[in-house]
Amino acid sequence: MKDIGRLVREVLEEEGLRDVERLSAIRGVWEEIVGSLPRTRAVRLEGELLKVVAGSHAWAQELHFREEELKKRILERTGIKVKRIIVKVEPEVYT
C-alpha cells in the first residue's frame, strides 16, 4: 500500500504538474527567502529555472545581485535546486 504523499507526487509527475507543486513549496517560504525584498513574487518554475516578478527595476536589480544567495536559500529551505532566476519587472502588480 502506497502512502498518499507518494501517490500524489507520482500523479503530479505523470500529469506534468511537478513544477507546480515545487513552485508552491517555494512560494510558501518566499518571504523568508527574500527577506528585505517584499515587492517580489515567484510566479513560475520550469525545471530548474525560476521566474520572478518585481515591482520595480531597483527590486529586480537587487534580486539579480543576490541570485546566488537566493538559490542557496531556496535549496536550504525547500530542497529544490534552482540553477537560474529570471526577473521581470511588473510595477502594476504592486500598485
Secondary structure, 3 states (H helix, E strand, C coil): CCCHHHHHHHHHHHCCCHHHHHHHHHHHCHHHHHCCCCCEEEEEEECCEEEEEECCHHHHHHHHHCHHHHHHHHHHHHCCCCCEEEEEECHHHHC
